[in-house]
Amino acid sequence: MFKPLEIFIGLRYTRAKQRSGFISFISMTSMLGIALGVMALITVLSVMNGFEAQLREKILGMASHITVSEYSNALHDWQKLGDNLQSSQAIEGWAPFVRAEVMLSANQRVSGSLLHGILPAQEGQVSDISEKMVLGDVSQLAAGDFSIILGAELARYLGVGVGDKVTVITPQVTPTPAGIFPRLKRFTVTGLFEVGMYEYDRNLALIHLADGSKLMRLNKGVSGIRLKLDDLFMAPQVTHQIAKILPANFRLSNWTMEHSNFFKAIKTEKRVMFIILMLIVAVAAFNIVSTLVMVVTDKRSEIAILRTLGFTPRSVMGVFMVQGTLIGLIGTVVGVISGVALALNVETLVPAIEQFFQVQFLPAEIYYISDLPSKLDWSDVTTIASYSFILSILSTIYPAFQASRVNPAEALRYE
């Protein structure tokens, strides 16, 4: 079908000035529509990849890749367990922790909080908390001092700052002659951190591991240990390997279990956005149908002459498929080039547009991610370009088939 002569005539038809300027206009519109659709799709998916990468970084900068604990809620031989697990090449570091759901009270305000007891010397192996400190330092947490580090939003709600006192109310109770009372302990605020995720900044508080173990009556035990992997995407496989060597009384979880719904929602949103924007490309691609139908009508006499010169219906079909495919190819290439260029420079262009028009698309006081991140994924570019080109080819089949059915005698009757 695509012999040199068919390709040559198809290219000539594409370059030639049509008798009807409207046909040329429709061709340019189709080409421009495909280019804009491909450019928008690449840019939007790159921005969504950027948001997903930033959110994953913020979440996994605090959450452990793998958590190991006992069903008894108290792990005592944690030092030996951590050293044994770190012998695996996949595990980069580990740290013990004490976890408890408590109430924090200060200035006649009460807030639920997730209390984490950490070992400052080892916490840096599994989290980025030391990099997120806005006041104070993690190393200021010392055993027996009963000091506490709060998330910035939590401290703002309680109305406390560095040096102030907060009361920790645990779910455990203390029986007294006067009745049963909840256990209370006063802590001194020594630091504030800001991760950029409301879940952590509003609900998380950090204390020393020894203070947490004493407060929760774990008898120098811990709630579990947290593991950091060289490759976080290997978490399910490494979890399965660790489960084989640990006794049945151990409980394991990883970040894909704890945050699976969140990342699945992001992937679903990305998939839906891809379908919606791909429809724009489809509409532009199917404009090729109307373009070629009008070209076939305009070229009926020329098609008849080609047929009388020995062109087969298959060859005629190839001529118009070449013309429509070229329109789609040019639109796809222009869209890919402009989309890649825009995706790579969106972090520079958006601030420039905001400064020029004196607007802010993502105000910092409302959104934690106030800039527009972008992460170009070349597999997305390849998929988008392939779909666009395939749709362009499919759009040429019907009008090309109609051209192949032109009867030379009828087309030349009134010429």
CORBEL-V247028 format. One record per residue. RES is the residue in one letter. SS is DSSP state (@ for helix, = for strand, . for the rest). BURIAL is I if it has 9 or more other ideal C-beta (glycine too) atoms within 8 Angstrom, else O. D_LAST is the distance of its C-alpha to the last C-alpha in whole Angstrom. Layout:
# CORBEL-V247028
res=(RES RES)
ss=(SS SS)
burial=(BURIAL BURIAL)
d_last=(D_LAST D_LAST)
This chain:
# CORBEL-V247028
res=(M F K P L E I F I G L R Y T R A K Q R S G F I S F I S M T S M L G I A L G V M A L I T V L S V M N G F E A Q L R E K I L G M A S H I T V S E Y S N A L H D W Q K L G D N L Q S S Q A I E G W A P F V R A E V M L S A N Q R V S G S L L H G I L P A Q E G Q V S D I S E K M V L G D V S Q L A A G D F S I I L G A E L A R Y L G V G V G D K V T V I T P Q V T P T P A G I F P R L K R F T V T G L F E V G M Y E Y D R N L A L I H L A D G S K L M R L N K G V S G I R L K L D D L F M A P Q V T H Q I A K I L P A N F R L S N W T M E H S N F F K A I K T E K R V M F I I L M L I V A V A A F N I V S T L V M V V T D K R S E I A I L R T L G F T P R S V M G V F M V Q G T L I G L I G T V V G V I S G V A L A L N V E T L V P A I E Q F F Q V Q F L P A E I Y Y I S D L P S K L D W S D V T T I A S Y S F I L S I L S T I Y P A F Q A S R V N P A E A L R Y E)
ss=(. . . @ @ @ @ @ @ @ @ @ @ @ @ . . . . . @ @ @ @ @ @ @ @ @ @ @ @ @ @ @ @ @ @ @ @ @ @ @ @ @ @ @ @ @ @ @ @ @ @ @ @ @ @ @ @ . . . . . = = = = = . . . . = . . @ @ @ @ @ @ @ @ @ . . . . = = = = = = = = = = = = = = = = . . = = = = = = = = = = . @ @ @ @ . . . . . @ @ @ @ = = = . . @ @ @ . . . . . . = = = = = @ @ @ @ @ @ @ . . . . . . = = = = = = = = = = = = . . = = = = = = = = = = = = = = = . . . . @ @ @ @ . . = = = = = @ @ @ @ @ @ @ . . . . . . = . = = = = = = . . @ @ @ @ @ @ @ @ @ @ @ @ @ @ . . . . = = = = = @ @ @ @ . @ @ @ @ @ @ @ @ @ @ @ @ @ @ @ @ @ @ @ @ @ @ @ @ @ @ @ @ @ @ @ @ @ @ @ @ @ @ @ . @ @ @ @ @ @ @ @ @ . . . . @ @ @ @ @ @ @ @ @ @ @ @ @ @ @ @ @ @ @ @ @ @ @ @ @ @ @ @ @ @ @ @ @ @ @ @ @ @ @ @ @ @ @ @ @ . . . . . . . . . . . . . . . . . . . . @ @ @ @ @ @ @ @ @ @ @ @ @ @ @ @ @ @ @ @ @ @ @ @ @ @ @ . . . @ @ @ @ @ . . .)
burial=(O O O O O I I O I I I O I I O O O I O O O O I I O I I O I I I I I I I I I I I I I I I I I I I I I I I I I I I I O I I I I I I I I I I I I I O O O I I O O I O O I I O O I I O I O I I O I I I I I I I I O I I I I I O O I O I O I I I I I I I I O I I O I I I O I I O I I O O I O I O I I O O O I I I I I I I I I I I O I I O I O I O I I I I I I I O O O O O O O O O O I I I I I I I I I I I I I I I O I O O I I I I I I I I I I I I I I O I I O I O O I I I I I I I I I O O O O I I O O I I O I I I O O O O O O I O I O I I I O O I O O I I O O I O O I I O O I I O O I I O I I I I I I I I I I I I I I I I I O I I I I O I I I I I O O O O O O O I I I I I I I I I I I I I I I I I I O I I I O I I I O I I O O I I O I I I O O I O O O O O O O I O O O O O O I O O I I I I I I O O I I O O I I O I I I O I I I O I I I O I I I I I I O I O I O O I I O O O)
d_last=(28 29 29 29 25 24 27 25 22 23 25 23 21 24 25 21 21 19 16 18 22 23 22 24 27 27 27 30 32 31 33 36 36 37 39 41 42 43 45 47 47 49 51 52 53 55 57 58 59 61 63 63 65 67 68 69 71 73 74 75 77 79 79 80 78 80 83 86 89 91 91 95 93 96 95 98 98 95 96 96 93 91 92 91 88 87 88 84 82 79 81 82 84 86 88 91 90 92 90 91 90 92 92 93 95 96 96 96 93 92 89 88 87 87 90 89 92 91 93 92 93 90 88 86 85 83 82 81 83 85 82 81 85 85 88 91 91 91 94 96 96 99 101 104 102 100 98 94 91 88 85 84 82 85 88 86 86 90 91 93 92 94 98 98 99 97 98 97 97 97 96 99 102 106 109 112 115 113 110 107 105 102 102 102 102 101 99 98 95 95 91 87 84 81 78 75 75 76 77 80 81 82 83 85 88 90 94 95 95 99 99 97 98 102 100 98 102 100 103 101 98 95 92 90 88 85 83 80 78 76 73 73 70 72 75 74 75 78 79 79 81 83 84 85 87 89 91 90 92 89 86 83 80 77 75 72 74 76 72 70 69 68 66 64 63 62 60 58 57 56 54 53 52 50 48 47 46 44 42 41 39 38 36 35 34 32 30 28 26 25 24 22 21 19 18 16 14 13 12 11 8 11 13 11 11 15 15 14 17 19 19 21 21 24 23 20 23 25 22 22 26 27 25 27 30 30 30 33 35 35 36 39 40 40 42 44 45 46 47 50 51 51 53 56 56 56 60 60 57 59 62 60 58 61 63 61 60 64 63 64 62 65 68 71 73 71 69 71 68 67 65 61 62 59 59 56 55 53 53 51 49 48 47 45 43 42 42 39 37 37 36 33 32 33 30 27 28 26 23 23 23 20 18 19 19 15 14 11 10 10 8 5 6 4 0)
